Amino acid sequence: MSLPQSTNPSFWTRTAVAAAPGKALQEDIRRDVTVIGAGITGLRAALELASSGASVALLDAHEPGWGASGRTGGQVNPLAHAVPEKIIAQLGNTFGPRMLESYVNSGNELFNLIAEHQLDCDAVQNGWIRGAHCTGAIKELEAMHKGWSEYGLDISFTQGQALRELSGSDAYKTATVVKSGGCIQPLSYSRELARVATEQGAEIYSCSPALSVTPDNRQWQVSTPSGKVTSDWVLFCTNGYTDDTLKGLKQTIVPLISVQAVTRPLSDAEYNAILPQGHTLSDTRRVIYYCRKDNHNRLLFGSLGMSEQCNTADRKRLHKAISHVFPQFSATDLDVYWGGRLAFTPEVLPHLHEPAPGILAGLGYNGRGVAMGTVMGRILAERVQGKAPEDLAIPTTGFKAFPFHGMHRLGVYSAIKYYEARDAIDTRIG
Ligand SMILES: Cc1cc2nc3c(=O)[nH]c(=O)nc-3n(C[C@H](O)[C@H](O)[C@H](O)COP(=O)(O)OP(=O)(O)OC[C@H]3O[C@@H](n4cnc5c(N)ncnc54)[C@H](O)[C@@H]3O)c2cc1C
């Protein structure tokens, strides 16, 4: 059966390595593990499990990399959103330091995985610049620098002319640089993970949405429109695209929309003037600006948005943003626009759930899931392989509905408007 063409709207579809031909699940099968969601998280879990000899069926409603993993900025950002002190206060003295360690090592873990399996995904580990959008934000950078250095992150400060030379922008006067950060072609990364997982024996089924999960004689049966998988373990790796298949999971996160645009192909002079040493760049705005080069001849620029189609208001925000950071570009230089969903959690930390024996869910990376999804996939596999919850790097928590979840659309809309206004005031004050 030939499957429908990808509806992933991102620019990455134009430059990614080819996808393997897809097939849908068409029969009833028994496997050790069913993974639901073929993004970075599910693919890493499937790779680790298949490599250790488990039989794995990986189901996606669309195809590998269709979700955020094939649309993201592809920035590898090995840092949480809060200072270590706060994370330890949230998670305690056992899981707090483990969570910090997971973040600190996440960049190297991803790039080592790419090297180990020779994944063809334009990987560049030249560091991540995070710019202060106003004077007040420098304090935040200082606290992050101090706290995370103590936990072993290679993070330094850069300012003034040195920062200008590193970024190619006058928009930021002070920034931190995390050396283990970098970037990948994220759809290629997803497809390459799918390739090596398949080589290890994992079976990937595209256009196979999981519709229900029901107990079946101490195992679990996952039903899709044209086949079922019965297995000991079911792993939910659905992040911002989580639906109601597993009751209560969707309410634990709020899907946020991130939007991006890519420039027309740039001349060598234009291309080399931006981020000349191959860094990625993001900033301290609440409604973040982030950008990177595609490692060929274009610049990608993103922010938060309101619509996955990147509607007119979102496009205007991107136009304003790019001409603030790189005034040499304006609306007419932007070529392709798209958006996707990421998952936001109340604690701004990833969640690992085990709501029933044999069911796991790993999600909620708050916009930093390229590296942390890679880590979470490994942690999910470790749990299946027998590691006890108390020995994992991320604590296993029960489902807790996001406050006012039913009103999240309105809440996100209002929050973006409000925070955008505050970011603008910050920048005006200096
Ligand atoms: C525009 C954008 C830019 C971003 N930029 C960055 C960045 O630069 N750096 C960074 O670290 N993070 C970034 N993020 C976040 C990051 O992309 C995500 O955190 C990460 O890709 C999540 O991976 P995942 O595998 O958990 O989920 P996803 O890649 O979203 O995959 C979930 C999959 O689950 C499938 N699915 C859902 N329900 C079902 C079901 N019932 N049955 C079968 N399949 C199902 C979907 O089809 C989808 O393929 C960005 C996100 C977006 C949207």
PDBQT file of the ligand as one rigid body, heavy atoms in Angstrom, charges set to zero:
ROOT
HETATM    1  C1  LIG A 501       8.808  25.113  15.435  1.00  0.00    +0.000 C 
HETATM    2  C2  LIG A 501       9.507  24.435  16.582  1.00  0.00    +0.000 A 
HETATM    3  C3  LIG A 501      10.821  24.790  16.880  1.00  0.00    +0.000 A 
HETATM    4  C4  LIG A 501      11.489  24.147  17.919  1.00  0.00    +0.000 A 
HETATM    5  N1  LIG A 501      12.815  24.427  18.116  1.00  0.00    +0.000 NA
HETATM    6  C5  LIG A 501      13.522  23.695  19.017  1.00  0.00    +0.000 A 
HETATM    7  C6  LIG A 501      14.935  23.829  19.099  1.00  0.00    +0.000 A 
HETATM    8  O1  LIG A 501      15.564  24.570  18.333  1.00  0.00    +0.000 OA
HETATM    9  N2  LIG A 501      15.596  23.099  20.027  1.00  0.00    +0.000 N 
HETATM   10  C7  LIG A 501      14.944  22.224  20.865  1.00  0.00    +0.000 A 
HETATM   11  O2  LIG A 501      15.586  21.588  21.695  1.00  0.00    +0.000 OA
HETATM   12  N3  LIG A 501      13.604  22.051  20.776  1.00  0.00    +0.000 NA
HETATM   13  C8  LIG A 501      12.892  22.736  19.869  1.00  0.00    +0.000 A 
HETATM   14  N4  LIG A 501      11.551  22.526  19.743  1.00  0.00    +0.000 N 
HETATM   15  C9  LIG A 501      10.925  21.483  20.571  1.00  0.00    +0.000 C 
HETATM   16  C10 LIG A 501      11.308  20.090  20.071  1.00  0.00    +0.000 C 
HETATM   17  O3  LIG A 501      11.183  20.056  18.684  1.00  0.00    +0.000 OA
HETATM   18  C11 LIG A 501      10.419  19.021  20.711  1.00  0.00    +0.000 C 
HETATM   19  O4  LIG A 501      10.531  19.127  22.113  1.00  0.00    +0.000 OA
HETATM   20  C12 LIG A 501      10.830  17.617  20.312  1.00  0.00    +0.000 C 
HETATM   21  O5  LIG A 501      10.956  17.492  18.909  1.00  0.00    +0.000 OA
HETATM   22  C13 LIG A 501       9.792  16.618  20.829  1.00  0.00    +0.000 C 
HETATM   23  O6  LIG A 501      10.076  15.353  20.280  1.00  0.00    +0.000 OA
HETATM   24  P1  LIG A 501       9.096  14.162  20.557  1.00  0.00    +0.000 P 
HETATM   25  O7  LIG A 501       9.624  12.985  19.864  1.00  0.00    +0.000 OA
HETATM   26  O8  LIG A 501       8.877  14.009  22.020  1.00  0.00    +0.000 OA
HETATM   27  O9  LIG A 501       7.686  14.624  19.946  1.00  0.00    +0.000 OA
HETATM   28  P2  LIG A 501       7.271  14.937  18.420  1.00  0.00    +0.000 P 
HETATM   29  O10 LIG A 501       8.434  15.069  17.537  1.00  0.00    +0.000 OA
HETATM   30  O11 LIG A 501       6.294  16.057  18.444  1.00  0.00    +0.000 OA
HETATM   31  O12 LIG A 501       6.549  13.600  17.966  1.00  0.00    +0.000 OA
HETATM   32  C14 LIG A 501       5.312  13.183  18.479  1.00  0.00    +0.000 C 
HETATM   33  C15 LIG A 501       4.741  12.173  17.483  1.00  0.00    +0.000 C 
HETATM   34  O13 LIG A 501       3.632  11.533  18.108  1.00  0.00    +0.000 OA
HETATM   35  C16 LIG A 501       2.741  11.175  17.063  1.00  0.00    +0.000 C 
HETATM   36  N5  LIG A 501       1.441  10.867  17.689  1.00  0.00    +0.000 N 
HETATM   37  C17 LIG A 501       0.671  11.645  18.488  1.00  0.00    +0.000 A 
HETATM   38  N6  LIG A 501      -0.434  10.962  18.887  1.00  0.00    +0.000 NA
HETATM   39  C18 LIG A 501      -0.343   9.728  18.326  1.00  0.00    +0.000 A 
HETATM   40  C19 LIG A 501      -1.173   8.571  18.352  1.00  0.00    +0.000 A 
HETATM   41  N7  LIG A 501      -2.318   8.520  19.035  1.00  0.00    +0.000 N 
HETATM   42  N8  LIG A 501      -0.788   7.474  17.638  1.00  0.00    +0.000 NA
HETATM   43  C20 LIG A 501       0.365   7.472  16.931  1.00  0.00    +0.000 A 
HETATM   44  N9  LIG A 501       1.176   8.554  16.867  1.00  0.00    +0.000 NA
HETATM   45  C21 LIG A 501       0.836   9.663  17.558  1.00  0.00    +0.000 A 
HETATM   46  C22 LIG A 501       2.741  12.377  16.136  1.00  0.00    +0.000 C 
HETATM   47  O14 LIG A 501       2.315  12.023  14.837  1.00  0.00    +0.000 OA
HETATM   48  C23 LIG A 501       4.218  12.798  16.193  1.00  0.00    +0.000 C 
HETATM   49  O15 LIG A 501       4.959  12.299  15.086  1.00  0.00    +0.000 OA
HETATM   50  C24 LIG A 501      10.831  23.167  18.722  1.00  0.00    +0.000 A 
HETATM   51  C25 LIG A 501       9.501  22.833  18.449  1.00  0.00    +0.000 A 
HETATM   52  C26 LIG A 501       8.844  23.450  17.380  1.00  0.00    +0.000 A 
HETATM   53  C27 LIG A 501       7.433  23.054  17.102  1.00  0.00    +0.000 C 
ENDROOT
TORSDOF 0
